[in-house]
Amino acid sequence: MIKPEDIRITICNADHQTNLGGWSLGLPVGIALFHIPTKTYIECKKHRSQHKNKAEAFDELERLLGLAEISKLDQEGGLYD
């Protein structure tokens, strides 16, 4: 379980584009997550929806933290005991 106080969430812009009038078309839909205890940084700008990007970033963070836990257990020798 990831604690909310362990996460720093930043909203970032997707690729900026301008039209002929000079107006910026880039929307702030990208999400960046920083897991403070493990110093893990995840950024997702794949979808046009900020909610989908946030969900995918959290899924990736949970996957990476799970892999880190497995690696830690393996190094300690407790994974296959």
N, CA, C and O atoms as a CHARMM CRD file, in Angstrom:
* protein
*
  324
    1    1 MET  N      0.84700  -1.18300   0.00000 PROA 1      0.00000
    2    1 MET  CA     0.00000   0.00000   0.00000 PROA 1      0.00000
    3    1 MET  C      0.88900   1.24200   0.00000 PROA 1      0.00000
    4    1 MET  O      1.79200   1.37700   0.82600 PROA 1      0.00000
    5    2 ILE  N      0.62300   2.11900  -0.91500 PROA 2      0.00000
    6    2 ILE  CA     1.38700   3.36200  -1.00700 PROA 2      0.00000
    7    2 ILE  C      0.69800   4.41900  -0.16000 PROA 2      0.00000
    8    2 ILE  O     -0.49800   4.66600  -0.31000 PROA 2      0.00000
    9    3 LYS  N      1.45300   5.03500   0.72200 PROA 3      0.00000
   10    3 LYS  CA     0.89400   6.08700   1.57800 PROA 3      0.00000
   11    3 LYS  C      0.83600   7.40000   0.79800 PROA 3      0.00000
   12    3 LYS  O      1.79000   7.74300   0.10000 PROA 3      0.00000
   13    4 PRO  N     -0.26200   8.13100   0.90500 PROA 4      0.00000
   14    4 PRO  CA    -0.38300   9.41200   0.18300 PROA 4      0.00000
   15    4 PRO  C      0.70000  10.42200   0.55100 PROA 4      0.00000
   16    4 PRO  O      1.12000  11.20900  -0.29800 PROA 4      0.00000
   17    5 GLU  N      1.15400  10.41300   1.78900 PROA 5      0.00000
   18    5 GLU  CA     2.18600  11.37400   2.19800 PROA 5      0.00000
   19    5 GLU  C      3.56400  11.04000   1.62700 PROA 5      0.00000
   20    5 GLU  O      4.47700  11.86200   1.69600 PROA 5      0.00000
   21    6 ASP  N      3.71900   9.83900   1.06500 PROA 6      0.00000
   22    6 ASP  CA     4.99100   9.44100   0.45400 PROA 6      0.00000
   23    6 ASP  C      5.08600   9.81900  -1.02200 PROA 6      0.00000
   24    6 ASP  O      6.12100   9.59900  -1.65100 PROA 6      0.00000
   25    7 ILE  N      4.01800  10.38500  -1.57800 PROA 7      0.00000
   26    7 ILE  CA     3.95500  10.69300  -3.00900 PROA 7      0.00000
   27    7 ILE  C      3.88900  12.19600  -3.22400 PROA 7      0.00000
   28    7 ILE  O      3.12800  12.89800  -2.55800 PROA 7      0.00000
   29    8 ARG  N      4.69300  12.67900  -4.15800 PROA 8      0.00000
   30    8 ARG  CA     4.58200  14.05900  -4.63100 PROA 8      0.00000
   31    8 ARG  C      4.06700  13.98600  -6.06700 PROA 8      0.00000
   32    8 ARG  O      4.69000  13.36700  -6.92900 PROA 8      0.00000
   33    9 ILE  N      2.91200  14.63100  -6.31700 PROA 9      0.00000
   34    9 ILE  CA     2.28100  14.60500  -7.63700 PROA 9      0.00000
   35    9 ILE  C      2.47700  15.95900  -8.30100 PROA 9      0.00000
   36    9 ILE  O      2.20100  17.00100  -7.70800 PROA 9      0.00000
   37   10 THR  N      2.95600  15.93000  -9.53600 PROA 10     0.00000
   38   10 THR  CA     3.16800  17.14800 -10.30500 PROA 10     0.00000
   39   10 THR  C      2.40500  17.02300 -11.61800 PROA 10     0.00000
   40   10 THR  O      2.45900  15.98800 -12.28300 PROA 10     0.00000
   41   11 ILE  N      1.70200  18.07700 -11.97900 PROA 11     0.00000
   42   11 ILE  CA     1.01400  18.11500 -13.25900 PROA 11     0.00000
   43   11 ILE  C      1.94400  18.78600 -14.25400 PROA 11     0.00000
   44   11 ILE  O      2.43000  19.89200 -14.01500 PROA 11     0.00000
   45   12 CYS  N      2.18800  18.11900 -15.36100 PROA 12     0.00000
   46   12 CYS  CA     3.09400  18.67800 -16.35700 PROA 12     0.00000
   47   12 CYS  C      2.39600  18.73400 -17.70600 PROA 12     0.00000
   48   12 CYS  O      1.43500  18.00400 -17.95200 PROA 12     0.00000
   49   13 ASN  N      2.87700  19.59000 -18.56000 PROA 13     0.00000
   50   13 ASN  CA     2.28700  19.75800 -19.88600 PROA 13     0.00000
   51   13 ASN  C      2.74800  18.66800 -20.82300 PROA 13     0.00000
   52   13 ASN  O      3.89400  18.21900 -20.78200 PROA 13     0.00000
   53   14 ALA  N      1.83000  18.25700 -21.66200 PROA 14     0.00000
   54   14 ALA  CA     2.19500  17.35600 -22.75200 PROA 14     0.00000
   55   14 ALA  C      2.92700  18.20100 -23.78900 PROA 14     0.00000
   56   14 ALA  O      3.20500  19.37500 -23.54200 PROA 14     0.00000
   57   15 ASP  N      3.23400  17.63800 -24.91200 PROA 15     0.00000
   58   15 ASP  CA     3.96000  18.37000 -25.94800 PROA 15     0.00000
   59   15 ASP  C      3.19600  19.63300 -26.33900 PROA 15     0.00000
   60   15 ASP  O      2.01200  19.58100 -26.67100 PROA 15     0.00000
   61   16 HSD  N      3.88900  20.76000 -26.29400 PROA 16     0.00000
   62   16 HSD  CA     3.26200  22.02700 -26.65100 PROA 16     0.00000
   63   16 HSD  C      3.24000  22.19200 -28.16200 PROA 16     0.00000
   64   16 HSD  O      4.20700  21.88400 -28.86000 PROA 16     0.00000
   65   17 GLN  N      2.11700  22.68300 -28.64000 PROA 17     0.00000
   66   17 GLN  CA     1.97800  23.00300 -30.05300 PROA 17     0.00000
   67   17 GLN  C      1.31200  24.36100 -30.14600 PROA 17     0.00000
   68   17 GLN  O      0.54900  24.74500 -29.26000 PROA 17     0.00000
   69   18 THR  N      1.58900  25.07300 -31.18800 PROA 18     0.00000
   70   18 THR  CA     0.91700  26.34900 -31.40400 PROA 18     0.00000
   71   18 THR  C      0.23800  26.32800 -32.76100 PROA 18     0.00000
   72   18 THR  O      0.70400  25.68500 -33.70100 PROA 18     0.00000
   73   19 ASN  N     -0.86900  27.04300 -32.84100 PROA 19     0.00000
   74   19 ASN  CA    -1.54200  27.12300 -34.13200 PROA 19     0.00000
   75   19 ASN  C     -1.06800  28.37400 -34.85900 PROA 19     0.00000
   76   19 ASN  O     -0.15600  29.05200 -34.38600 PROA 19     0.00000
   77   20 LEU  N     -1.66300  28.68700 -35.98300 PROA 20     0.00000
   78   20 LEU  CA    -1.21300  29.82500 -36.78900 PROA 20     0.00000
   79   20 LEU  C     -1.35000  31.14900 -36.06200 PROA 20     0.00000
   80   20 LEU  O     -0.57300  32.06900 -36.32000 PROA 20     0.00000
   81   21 GLY  N     -2.31500  31.27300 -35.16000 PROA 21     0.00000
   82   21 GLY  CA    -2.49800  32.51000 -34.41800 PROA 21     0.00000
   83   21 GLY  C     -1.55700  32.65200 -33.23900 PROA 21     0.00000
   84   21 GLY  O     -1.54500  33.69400 -32.58400 PROA 21     0.00000
   85   22 GLY  N     -0.76600  31.62500 -32.95300 PROA 22     0.00000
   86   22 GLY  CA     0.18500  31.68300 -31.85300 PROA 22     0.00000
   87   22 GLY  C     -0.35800  31.18100 -30.53000 PROA 22     0.00000
   88   22 GLY  O      0.34100  31.21100 -29.51700 PROA 22     0.00000
   89   23 TRP  N     -1.59200  30.72400 -30.53300 PROA 23     0.00000
   90   23 TRP  CA    -2.17700  30.20600 -29.30600 PROA 23     0.00000
   91   23 TRP  C     -1.58400  28.83900 -28.98200 PROA 23     0.00000
   92   23 TRP  O     -1.39700  28.00500 -29.86800 PROA 23     0.00000
   93   24 SER  N     -1.29200  28.62400 -27.71000 PROA 24     0.00000
   94   24 SER  CA    -0.74400  27.34900 -27.27900 PROA 24     0.00000
   95   24 SER  C     -1.85100  26.30900 -27.20200 PROA 24     0.00000
   96   24 SER  O     -2.92100  26.57200 -26.65200 PROA 24     0.00000
   97   25 LEU  N     -1.59800  25.14800 -27.74400 PROA 25     0.00000
   98   25 LEU  CA    -2.58100  24.06700 -27.74600 PROA 25     0.00000
   99   25 LEU  C     -2.24000  22.97400 -26.75000 PROA 25     0.00000
  100   25 LEU  O     -3.01800  22.03600 -26.58000 PROA 25     0.00000
  101   26 GLY  N     -1.11100  23.07000 -26.09600 PROA 26     0.00000
  102   26 GLY  CA    -0.71300  22.04700 -25.14100 PROA 26     0.00000
  103   26 GLY  C     -1.56500  22.12700 -23.88600 PROA 26     0.00000
  104   26 GLY  O     -1.70500  23.19700 -23.29200 PROA 26     0.00000
  105   27 LEU  N     -2.12900  21.01300 -23.48700 PROA 27     0.00000
  106   27 LEU  CA    -2.95200  20.97000 -22.29200 PROA 27     0.00000
  107   27 LEU  C     -2.19200  20.26600 -21.18300 PROA 27     0.00000
  108   27 LEU  O     -1.45900  19.31200 -21.44500 PROA 27     0.00000
  109   28 PRO  N     -2.35500  20.72200 -19.94900 PROA 28     0.00000
  110   28 PRO  CA    -1.65400  20.07300 -18.84100 PROA 28     0.00000
  111   28 PRO  C     -2.30700  18.74700 -18.47000 PROA 28     0.00000
  112   28 PRO  O     -3.11300  18.68400 -17.54200 PROA 28     0.00000
  113   29 VAL  N     -1.96200  17.70100 -19.18900 PROA 29     0.00000
  114   29 VAL  CA    -2.55500  16.39200 -18.94200 PROA 29     0.00000
  115   29 VAL  C     -1.53300  15.37500 -18.43800 PROA 29     0.00000
  116   29 VAL  O     -1.90600  14.28600 -18.00200 PROA 29     0.00000
  117   30 GLY  N     -0.27600  15.71500 -18.49300 PROA 30     0.00000
  118   30 GLY  CA     0.74600  14.79100 -18.03400 PROA 30     0.00000
  119   30 GLY  C      0.83000  14.78100 -16.50800 PROA 30     0.00000
  120   30 GLY  O      0.56600  15.79100 -15.85500 PROA 30     0.00000
  121   31 ILE  N      1.19600  13.64200 -15.95800 PROA 31     0.00000
  122   31 ILE  CA     1.32600  13.47600 -14.51400 PROA 31     0.00000
  123   31 ILE  C      2.71700  12.93700 -14.21500 PROA 31     0.00000
  124   31 ILE  O      3.20700  12.03100 -14.88900 PROA 31     0.00000
  125   32 ALA  N      3.33800  13.50300 -13.20300 PROA 32     0.00000
  126   32 ALA  CA     4.61500  12.98800 -12.71800 PROA 32     0.00000
  127   32 ALA  C      4.45200  12.63900 -11.24400 PROA 32     0.00000
  128   32 ALA  O      3.94600  13.44200 -10.46000 PROA 32     0.00000
  129   33 LEU  N      4.88300  11.43700 -10.87300 PROA 33     0.00000
  130   33 LEU  CA     4.83400  10.98800  -9.48200 PROA 33     0.00000
  131   33 LEU  C      6.25100  10.79800  -8.97600 PROA 33     0.00000
  132   33 LEU  O      7.11100  10.27000  -9.68100 PROA 33     0.00000
  133   34 PHE  N      6.48300  11.23300  -7.75200 PROA 34     0.00000
  134   34 PHE  CA     7.77900  11.01700  -7.11000 PROA 34     0.00000
  135   34 PHE  C      7.52000  10.32400  -5.78700 PROA 34     0.00000
  136   34 PHE  O      6.87800  10.88800  -4.90200 PROA 34     0.00000
  137   35 HSD  N      8.02100   9.09400  -5.64700 PROA 35     0.00000
  138   35 HSD  CA     7.88300   8.34000  -4.40100 PROA 35     0.00000
  139   35 HSD  C      9.08700   8.68600  -3.52800 PROA 35     0.00000
  140   35 HSD  O     10.21100   8.27000  -3.81000 PROA 35     0.00000
  141   36 ILE  N      8.84400   9.44100  -2.48200 PROA 36     0.00000
  142   36 ILE  CA     9.91300  10.02400  -1.66900 PROA 36     0.00000
  143   36 ILE  C     10.80300   8.97200  -0.99200 PROA 36     0.00000
  144   36 ILE  O     12.02500   9.10100  -1.05900 PROA 36     0.00000
  145   37 PRO  N     10.24200   7.92600  -0.33500 PROA 37     0.00000
  146   37 PRO  CA    11.12400   6.96300   0.34500 PROA 37     0.00000
  147   37 PRO  C     12.09600   6.23300  -0.57800 PROA 37     0.00000
  148   37 PRO  O     13.23600   5.97500  -0.19100 PROA 37     0.00000
  149   38 THR  N     11.66300   5.89900  -1.78900 PROA 38     0.00000
  150   38 THR  CA    12.53600   5.14300  -2.69600 PROA 38     0.00000
  151   38 THR  C     13.16500   6.00900  -3.77900 PROA 38     0.00000
  152   38 THR  O     13.97400   5.53000  -4.57400 PROA 38     0.00000
  153   39 LYS  N     12.78500   7.30200  -3.80800 PROA 39     0.00000
  154   39 LYS  CA    13.29100   8.24000  -4.82500 PROA 39     0.00000
  155   39 LYS  C     12.98400   7.73900  -6.24300 PROA 39     0.00000
  156   39 LYS  O     13.80700   7.86900  -7.14800 PROA 39     0.00000
  157   40 THR  N     11.79100   7.16800  -6.41900 PROA 40     0.00000
  158   40 THR  CA    11.34500   6.66500  -7.71100 PROA 40     0.00000
  159   40 THR  C     10.51700   7.73500  -8.40600 PROA 40     0.00000
  160   40 THR  O      9.60200   8.30200  -7.80900 PROA 40     0.00000
  161   41 TYR  N     10.83800   8.01200  -9.66800 PROA 41     0.00000
  162   41 TYR  CA    10.14900   9.04000 -10.44300 PROA 41     0.00000
  163   41 TYR  C      9.45200   8.39200 -11.63000 PROA 41     0.00000
  164   41 TYR  O     10.07800   7.66900 -12.40600 PROA 41     0.00000
  165   42 ILE  N      8.15400   8.65000 -11.76900 PROA 42     0.00000
  166   42 ILE  CA     7.35400   8.11100 -12.86600 PROA 42     0.00000
  167   42 ILE  C      6.67000   9.28500 -13.55400 PROA 42     0.00000
  168   42 ILE  O      6.13800  10.17500 -12.89000 PROA 42     0.00000
  169   43 GLU  N      6.68200   9.28800 -14.87200 PROA 43     0.00000
  170   43 GLU  CA     6.00400  10.33000 -15.63400 PROA 43     0.00000
  171   43 GLU  C      5.15800   9.66300 -16.70000 PROA 43     0.00000
  172   43 GLU  O      5.61900   8.75100 -17.38600 PROA 43     0.00000
  173   44 CYS  N      3.91600  10.11700 -16.84000 PROA 44     0.00000
  174   44 CYS  CA     3.02300   9.54100 -17.84200 PROA 44     0.00000
  175   44 CYS  C      2.33700  10.66000 -18.60700 PROA 44     0.00000
  176   44 CYS  O      1.67000  11.51200 -18.02000 PROA 44     0.00000
  177   45 LYS  N      2.51000  10.65000 -19.92600 PROA 45     0.00000
  178   45 LYS  CA     1.87700  11.61000 -20.83000 PROA 45     0.00000
  179   45 LYS  C      1.23200  10.89000 -22.00600 PROA 45     0.00000
  180   45 LYS  O      0.99500  11.49000 -23.05500 PROA 45     0.00000
  181   46 LYS  N      0.95100   9.61200 -21.83100 PROA 46     0.00000
  182   46 LYS  CA     0.49100   8.77600 -22.92900 PROA 46     0.00000
  183   46 LYS  C     -0.93100   9.11600 -23.38600 PROA 46     0.00000
  184   46 LYS  O     -1.21000   9.13900 -24.58400 PROA 46     0.00000
  185   47 HSD  N     -1.81700   9.37600 -22.44000 PROA 47     0.00000
  186   47 HSD  CA    -3.22700   9.57200 -22.75200 PROA 47     0.00000
  187   47 HSD  C     -3.58200  11.05500 -22.78800 PROA 47     0.00000
  188   47 HSD  O     -2.84300  11.89600 -22.27500 PROA 47     0.00000
  189   48 ARG  N     -4.71400  11.36100 -23.39500 PROA 48     0.00000
  190   48 ARG  CA    -5.20500  12.74000 -23.41800 PROA 48     0.00000
  191   48 ARG  C     -5.93400  13.09900 -22.13700 PROA 48     0.00000
  192   48 ARG  O     -6.22200  14.27000 -21.89000 PROA 48     0.00000
  193   49 SER  N     -6.23100  12.10200 -21.32500 PROA 49     0.00000
  194   49 SER  CA    -6.95000  12.30800 -20.07100 PROA 49     0.00000
  195   49 SER  C     -5.96900  12.31400 -18.90000 PROA 49     0.00000
  196   49 SER  O     -5.14200  11.41400 -18.75700 PROA 49     0.00000
  197   50 GLN  N     -6.07800  13.33800 -18.07600 PROA 50     0.00000
  198   50 GLN  CA    -5.21000  13.43100 -16.89700 PROA 50     0.00000
  199   50 GLN  C     -5.50100  12.27700 -15.93100 PROA 50     0.00000
  200   50 GLN  O     -4.58100  11.75600 -15.30100 PROA 50     0.00000
  201   51 HSD  N     -6.76300  11.87600 -15.81000 PROA 51     0.00000
  202   51 HSD  CA    -7.12800  10.79400 -14.90600 PROA 51     0.00000
  203   51 HSD  C     -6.53700   9.45800 -15.36000 PROA 51     0.00000
  204   51 HSD  O     -6.06700   8.67300 -14.53700 PROA 51     0.00000
  205   52 LYS  N     -6.56100   9.20300 -16.66300 PROA 52     0.00000
  206   52 LYS  CA    -5.96800   7.96600 -17.18000 PROA 52     0.00000
  207   52 LYS  C     -4.46100   7.96600 -16.97100 PROA 52     0.00000
  208   52 LYS  O     -3.88300   6.93900 -16.61600 PROA 52     0.00000
  209   53 ASN  N     -3.81200   9.12500 -17.19100 PROA 53     0.00000
  210   53 ASN  CA    -2.36400   9.21700 -16.97400 PROA 53     0.00000
  211   53 ASN  C     -2.01600   8.99500 -15.50900 PROA 53     0.00000
  212   53 ASN  O     -1.03100   8.32600 -15.19600 PROA 53     0.00000
  213   54 LYS  N     -2.82000   9.55200 -14.61200 PROA 54     0.00000
  214   54 LYS  CA    -2.56400   9.38100 -13.17900 PROA 54     0.00000
  215   54 LYS  C     -2.72300   7.91800 -12.77900 PROA 54     0.00000
  216   54 LYS  O     -1.90000   7.38000 -12.03800 PROA 54     0.00000
  217   55 ALA  N     -3.77800   7.27800 -13.26900 PROA 55     0.00000
  218   55 ALA  CA    -4.00300   5.86400 -12.94900 PROA 55     0.00000
  219   55 ALA  C     -2.86800   4.99800 -13.48200 PROA 55     0.00000
  220   55 ALA  O     -2.39500   4.09600 -12.79000 PROA 55     0.00000
  221   56 GLU  N     -2.43400   5.26500 -14.69900 PROA 56     0.00000
  222   56 GLU  CA    -1.34200   4.47300 -15.27600 PROA 56     0.00000
  223   56 GLU  C     -0.02300   4.72100 -14.53700 PROA 56     0.00000
  224   56 GLU  O      0.76400   3.79400 -14.34200 PROA 56     0.00000
  225   57 ALA  N      0.21300   5.95800 -14.13100 PROA 57     0.00000
  226   57 ALA  CA     1.43700   6.27200 -13.37900 PROA 57     0.00000
  227   57 ALA  C      1.43500   5.55500 -12.03300 PROA 57     0.00000
  228   57 ALA  O      2.46500   5.02500 -11.61700 PROA 57     0.00000
  229   58 PHE  N      0.29100   5.53100 -11.34600 PROA 58     0.00000
  230   58 PHE  CA     0.21700   4.81000 -10.07400 PROA 58     0.00000
  231   58 PHE  C      0.38700   3.30800 -10.27400 PROA 58     0.00000
  232   58 PHE  O      1.04000   2.65200  -9.46200 PROA 58     0.00000
  233   59 ASP  N     -0.18800   2.75100 -11.34000 PROA 59     0.00000
  234   59 ASP  CA    -0.00900   1.32700 -11.63100 PROA 59     0.00000
  235   59 ASP  C      1.47000   1.00600 -11.85800 PROA 59     0.00000
  236   59 ASP  O      1.98300   0.00700 -11.35400 PROA 59     0.00000
  237   60 GLU  N      2.14000   1.86200 -12.61900 PROA 60     0.00000
  238   60 GLU  CA     3.57300   1.65200 -12.88500 PROA 60     0.00000
  239   60 GLU  C      4.39800   1.77500 -11.60300 PROA 60     0.00000
  240   60 GLU  O      5.33800   1.01100 -11.38800 PROA 60     0.00000
  241   61 LEU  N      4.04000   2.73900 -10.75700 PROA 61     0.00000
  242   61 LEU  CA     4.75200   2.90600  -9.49300 PROA 61     0.00000
  243   61 LEU  C      4.56700   1.68700  -8.60300 PROA 61     0.00000
  244   61 LEU  O      5.52600   1.20600  -8.00100 PROA 61     0.00000
  245   62 GLU  N      3.33700   1.18400  -8.51500 PROA 62     0.00000
  246   62 GLU  CA     3.09700  -0.02300  -7.71500 PROA 62     0.00000
  247   62 GLU  C      3.86900  -1.21000  -8.27100 PROA 62     0.00000
  248   62 GLU  O      4.39600  -2.02200  -7.51100 PROA 62     0.00000
  249   63 ARG  N      3.93900  -1.31300  -9.59900 PROA 63     0.00000
  250   63 ARG  CA     4.69100  -2.41300 -10.21200 PROA 63     0.00000
  251   63 ARG  C      6.17000  -2.30200  -9.87200 PROA 63     0.00000
  252   63 ARG  O      6.80800  -3.29000  -9.50600 PROA 63     0.00000
  253   64 LEU  N      6.71500  -1.08500  -9.99500 PROA 64     0.00000
  254   64 LEU  CA     8.13500  -0.89400  -9.70300 PROA 64     0.00000
  255   64 LEU  C      8.45600  -1.12900  -8.23200 PROA 64     0.00000
  256   64 LEU  O      9.49100  -1.71200  -7.90700 PROA 64     0.00000
  257   65 LEU  N      7.58600  -0.68600  -7.35300 PROA 65     0.00000
  258   65 LEU  CA     7.81800  -0.90400  -5.92600 PROA 65     0.00000
  259   65 LEU  C      7.71300  -2.38200  -5.58200 PROA 65     0.00000
  260   65 LEU  O      8.42700  -2.86800  -4.70500 PROA 65     0.00000
  261   66 GLY  N      6.82400  -3.10200  -6.26800 PROA 66     0.00000
  262   66 GLY  CA     6.72600  -4.54500  -6.07600 PROA 66     0.00000
  263   66 GLY  C      7.98200  -5.25300  -6.54700 PROA 66     0.00000
  264   66 GLY  O      8.45700  -6.18000  -5.89100 PROA 66     0.00000
  265   67 LEU  N      8.52400  -4.82500  -7.68000 PROA 67     0.00000
  266   67 LEU  CA     9.77400  -5.40500  -8.18700 PROA 67     0.00000
  267   67 LEU  C     10.94100  -5.08800  -7.25200 PROA 67     0.00000
  268   67 LEU  O     11.83000  -5.91700  -7.05800 PROA 67     0.00000
  269   68 ALA  N     10.93200  -3.89500  -6.68100 PROA 68     0.00000
  270   68 ALA  CA    11.99100  -3.52200  -5.74400 PROA 68     0.00000
  271   68 ALA  C     11.92200  -4.37900  -4.49000 PROA 68     0.00000
  272   68 ALA  O     12.95500  -4.77500  -3.94900 PROA 68     0.00000
  273   69 GLU  N     10.71000  -4.66700  -4.02200 PROA 69     0.00000
  274   69 GLU  CA    10.53900  -5.51300  -2.84000 PROA 69     0.00000
  275   69 GLU  C     11.00600  -6.94000  -3.12500 PROA 69     0.00000
  276   69 GLU  O     11.65600  -7.55800  -2.28200 PROA 69     0.00000
  277   70 ILE  N     10.68000  -7.46500  -4.30600 PROA 70     0.00000
  278   70 ILE  CA    11.12600  -8.81200  -4.68600 PROA 70     0.00000
  279   70 ILE  C     12.65300  -8.85200  -4.77300 PROA 70     0.00000
  280   70 ILE  O     13.27800  -9.79900  -4.29700 PROA 70     0.00000
  281   71 SER  N     13.24800  -7.83200  -5.37500 PROA 71     0.00000
  282   71 SER  CA    14.70500  -7.77400  -5.48800 PROA 71     0.00000
  283   71 SER  C     15.35900  -7.70300  -4.11500 PROA 71     0.00000
  284   71 SER  O     16.39000  -8.33400  -3.87800 PROA 71     0.00000
  285   72 LYS  N     14.76100  -6.93900  -3.21600 PROA 72     0.00000
  286   72 LYS  CA    15.30200  -6.81100  -1.85200 PROA 72     0.00000
  287   72 LYS  C     15.24900  -8.15300  -1.12900 PROA 72     0.00000
  288   72 LYS  O     16.21100  -8.54500  -0.47000 PROA 72     0.00000
  289   73 LEU  N     14.11600  -8.86100  -1.25400 PROA 73     0.00000
  290   73 LEU  CA    14.00300 -10.17500  -0.62000 PROA 73     0.00000
  291   73 LEU  C     14.99100 -11.16300  -1.21700 PROA 73     0.00000
  292   73 LEU  O     15.55900 -11.98300  -0.49700 PROA 73     0.00000
  293   74 ASP  N     15.20200 -11.09400  -2.53000 PROA 74     0.00000
  294   74 ASP  CA    16.12600 -11.98700  -3.19800 PROA 74     0.00000
  295   74 ASP  C     17.55200 -11.74800  -2.71600 PROA 74     0.00000
  296   74 ASP  O     18.30700 -12.69800  -2.50600 PROA 74     0.00000
  297   75 GLN  N     17.92000 -10.48500  -2.54100 PROA 75     0.00000
  298   75 GLN  CA    19.27000 -10.15500  -2.07700 PROA 75     0.00000
  299   75 GLN  C     19.46800 -10.59600  -0.63100 PROA 75     0.00000
  300   75 GLN  O     20.57000 -10.98300  -0.24200 PROA 75     0.00000
  301   76 GLU  N     18.40300 -10.53700   0.16500 PROA 76     0.00000
  302   76 GLU  CA    18.49900 -10.96300   1.55800 PROA 76     0.00000
  303   76 GLU  C     18.45200 -12.47300   1.70100 PROA 76     0.00000
  304   76 GLU  O     18.71400 -13.00300   2.78000 PROA 76     0.00000
  305   77 GLY  N     18.12100 -13.16700   0.62800 PROA 77     0.00000
  306   77 GLY  CA    18.06900 -14.61700   0.65200 PROA 77     0.00000
  307   77 GLY  C     16.76800 -15.17200   1.19900 PROA 77     0.00000
  308   77 GLY  O     16.66500 -16.37600   1.43800 PROA 77     0.00000
  309   78 GLY  N     15.76600 -14.31700   1.40200 PROA 78     0.00000
  310   78 GLY  CA    14.51200 -14.78400   1.97400 PROA 78     0.00000
  311   78 GLY  C     13.43000 -15.06300   0.96500 PROA 78     0.00000
  312   78 GLY  O     12.31600 -15.42000   1.34900 PROA 78     0.00000
  313   79 LEU  N     13.71300 -14.91400  -0.29700 PROA 79     0.00000
  314   79 LEU  CA    12.67400 -15.08400  -1.30400 PROA 79     0.00000
  315   79 LEU  C     12.31800 -16.54200  -1.52200 PROA 79     0.00000
  316   79 LEU  O     11.14000 -16.86500  -1.67300 PROA 79     0.00000
  317   80 TYR  N     13.29000 -17.42100  -1.54300 PROA 80     0.00000
  318   80 TYR  CA    13.03300 -18.82400  -1.86000 PROA 80     0.00000
  319   80 TYR  C     13.19700 -19.73800  -0.65900 PROA 80     0.00000
  320   80 TYR  O     13.28800 -20.95600  -0.81100 PROA 80     0.00000
  321   81 ASP  N     13.23700 -19.16200   0.52900 PROA 81     0.00000
  322   81 ASP  CA    13.36800 -20.00600   1.74000 PROA 81     0.00000
  323   81 ASP  C     12.04700 -20.51900   2.21400 PROA 81     0.00000
  324   81 ASP  O     11.98500 -21.23600   3.21200 PROA 81     0.00000
